Amino acid sequence: MYDRTALHTAAQTLGDRRPVDLQHRLKVARTTAWRLWHGRNAPSAALAVRVEAHYGVNAAQLIKTTAPAGGEQAAI
């Protein structure tokens, strides 16, 4: 699951407060920046690399694993 709070925190330390700031810094489409900022989509691998390069947030911090429904462990 994509956790946008890590991106928001890192972006705000660099003065980026809106999706348009993300758009300009990462050089992505306006809709891509908006979706990433608002948590509508998780970043692709290529975009996660850009986020890490510009904001220092790696993919593991952006994408959090969630426990299976019902609190059960997944079978291996």
N, C-alpha and C positions, 0 to 999 in steps of 0.2 A: 504494500500500500504506500502511495506517495505521501510524504509528510512535508507540506510546504512551509512549515514553521522554521525549519533549518535554513531554507532559502531566504525567507523573509528576514530573519535575524542577520544573516550574512550580508544581504543586499542593503539593509538599512545602515549597517556600519560603514558602507561606502557611499551613503547618501541616496541610494535608490529606494524610492518610496512608492512608485507606481509601476504598472506593467510596461508603460512606455520607456521607463528607465531601463528595465530589463531588456526590452527590445533593442535599444541602442547599444547597450553594453555587450550583449550576446550576439548581436547582428542576426536576429531572427525576425520572422514575420510578426506583425502586430497581433494576429490571432493566436499564434504560438505563444507569444509572451503572455497574453491575457490568460490563456488556458493554463499555463504553467503557474502563473502568479495566483490564480484563483483555485488551483487544485483540481481542475477539470480533467487534466491528463497528466500522467507521469512522463518524465523526460525520456527521450530515446537515449540510446547509448552515446550517440554523437553529441547530443545536447548535454548529457550528464558530464561529458568531458569538458565542454565549454564552461559549464557551471563551476566545475572544480578549478579550472584554469583562472577564471575571473573572480570567483567568490571563495574558493578554498573549501567548498562543501563537496565531499566525495559522494559517489553513488550510494554507498552503504548508509550514509546519513540521510539521503533523500528518500530512499526506498526502504521502508521498514517492513519486516516480516510480521505477519499476524498469526495468532494462534488459531487453530482450526475451530470451527463453530462447535459450541457445546463444551469447550474446554478440554476436548480429548486430544491425545497426541496422535500425530499422523503415523500410520504404519510404515515401516521401512521395508 
